[in-house]
Amino acid sequence: MSRFWSTLVNKLTPYVPGEQPKLTSLVKLNTNENPYAPSPKVLQAMQAELADTLRLYPDPNGDHLKATIAKYHGVDKSQVFLGNGSDEVLAHAFAALLQHDAPLLFPDISYSFYPVYCGLFGVDYRQVPLDAEFAICVEDYDQHCGAIIFPNPNAPTAKLLPLAAVESLLQRHPEQVVLVDEAYIDFGGESAIGLVDHYPNLLVVQTLSKSRSLAGLRVGFAIGHADLIEALERVKNSFNSYPLDKVALAGAAASFGDEAYFQEKCQVIIATREQLSSQMRDLGFEVLPSAANFIFARHPQHDAAQLAAALRKHSIIVRHFKQDRIEQFLRISIGTDAECKLLVDALHKLLSV
Amino acid sequence: MSRFWSTLVNKLTPYVPGEQPKLTSLVKLNTNENPYAPSPKVLQAMQAELADTLRLYPDPNGDHLKATIAKYHGVDKSQVFLGNGSDEVLAHAFAALLQHDAPLLFPDISYSFYPVYCGLFGVDYRQVPLDAEFAICVEDYDQHCGAIIFPNPNAPTAKLLPLAAVESLLQRHPEQVVLVDEAYIDFGGESAIGLVDHYPNLLVVQTLSKSRSLAGLRVGFAIGHADLIEALERVKNSFNSYPLDKVALAGAAASFGDEAYFQEKCQVIIATREQLSSQMRDLGFEVLPSAANFIFARHPQHDAAQLAAALRKHSIIVRHFKQDRIEQFLRISIGTDAECKLLVDALHKLLSV
């Protein structure tokens, strides 16, 4: 600390992202990236931006990308907000829509960035325990609150809350914003975007990082009632006018123009996930039912931290959270079939010792 | 407004960026972009990133770019902070280093985003008037304050505060952060970066948007004592882990590898600026001495707003600020020689009517 720091800085506990190793020989199953390349159409669109025009500012409103996403999801352009990855979208949502006198509610096991945002924006919060099967129980949120946020599917559990339950939550809290963080929804869940015209308190956040293979490009978005979007725009335009560069805007828009590629890769990942889940269960793991591009698994006889360390020696990185209730779990991203085979082979060796 | 908005949102007065017209036939002298393309080496480096690896997250710390900038400016890597344009760097600096009990000081005529940041981060501020010649007077800042920020050269006046005066300000305020916003320093000023090892209270912010022709890429950085940088990192890592995408990181680093191109373009712009200033004076304008890639000029007999509107009819856009003391000025970005000739020709016609 230093005498020049603001009071806020001293109080912060920053988020720690998953490791991004410089070694490319590792089997990287630790940060839920997509094992497949982005669509060739995305790369073509980005290519077209590598030009003299980079000297000019991008469109601060990202109108073309907004219109593309609006059309894709069947909403109005005024219902779309863009950000530098869904993390930036979430950050602005904490400032604009989740900061109230009553506490924000979110699951006790959830995206570990939420309490960090609360620290940054001075948001009081209460964590609502998942049930014994690590599921969100809508009834448990029947309490005094300023707003609600949760990932669906949840992270790191990978469990999906069915859309009917999401709708029930919206109905139980008509005066509170309910933010559904759908980073992983394309891997088997049903999006709440179809509900935004019925629930003015619903904000859905998605990202192009996972299902569209563009973690390296930093594009996320929110969809909701135009009033909620306006709040986000006001904060964004008080923070940074141009969070998305020209290349990112073009690549992101092109991604929505290759539906066949998108669907195919999602289906492949789902198939690999189901096969890996089955193989892991055969190895004695308990694997939570996953609707995401990762699985959450524990072994009754093997310590998770030790397993993660042992896998690392086999050049395989998975993620382990030192956290109550889940410290015996590993979060494993779905790789290619070949990568998952390497994982299963390594586990075979480790578990038979 | 909406019942779902936080109290903060209702109080915000967002920044309004200069117009980014969709028409490409306009002579665009309104947002201080560089009229010349970025270095071909930048485009090559970006090209190499248009690959399968976009599926992976970028380096959250931007180590390679940090090391490149550190080497270029002769500082340690721990003294460099990266952001999504210098606007994001400034935003984090407001939260981390400029938010104190005593008011922040900045010039009354200055970058109009500063009071917007103050609104977002709840920073109390006091504006210190420029003198009659629109210069910053260091002595005027001898007052109770929490921190100081100013652009150098100042915007939109284009006037430079000599480095000796910057150093005097640092010495007068050893207990306060002095943030020097050097967006335009490469067009004729001497950077304060050389002072960071002597003054732990100095933070210098620069951007690649102007002198490196990369407004479309969104990269800015700060250089200062490692303690100041750590404060920025703490806020950044509580907000968004990966603000710079892979393509931007690569392009930005390559920009520092083509010094000859960079110097040549800066010199051309300086030469054009001096010629344009002279021609404008011949037309009867008062042109403030500029050390930036724009000029700030007024005509004793012609209303600035009317002139801007008339130029627009000639397909030339310049920027006019409806603001006390400067409402009779136009801010005109330095274009190519051909663009500046079009401007001078149009002004000839308009002024002779």
Interface residues (C-beta under 8 A of the other chain):
Chain A: S2 R3 F4 W5 S6 T7 L8 V9 L12 T13 P14 Y15 V16 P17 G18 Q20 K28 T31 E33 N34 P35 Y36 A37 P38 V42 L43 M46 Q47 E49 L50 A51 D52 T53 L54 R55 L56 Y57 P58 D59 P60 N84 G85 D87 E88 A91 A95 A96 L97 L98 Q99 H100 V116 Y117 G119 L120 E175 Q176 V177 P200 N201 S209 S213 L214 A215 G216 L217 R218 D227 L228 E230 A231 E233 R234 V235 N237 S238 F239 N240 S241 Y242 P243 L244 D245 K246 V247 A248 G251
Chain B: S2 R3 F4 W5 S6 T7 L8 V9 L12 T13 P14 Y15 V16 P17 Q20 K28 T31 E33 N34 P35 Y36 A37 P38 V42 L43 M46 Q47 E49 L50 A51 D52 T53 L54 R55 L56 Y57 P58 D59 P60 N84 G85 D87 E88 A91 A95 A96 L97 L98 Q99 H100 V116 Y117 G119 L120 E175 Q176 V177 P200 N201 S209 S213 L214 A215 G216 L217 R218 D227 L228 E230 A231 E233 R234 V235 K236 N237 S238 F239 N240 S241 Y242 P243 L244 D245 K246 V247 A248 G251
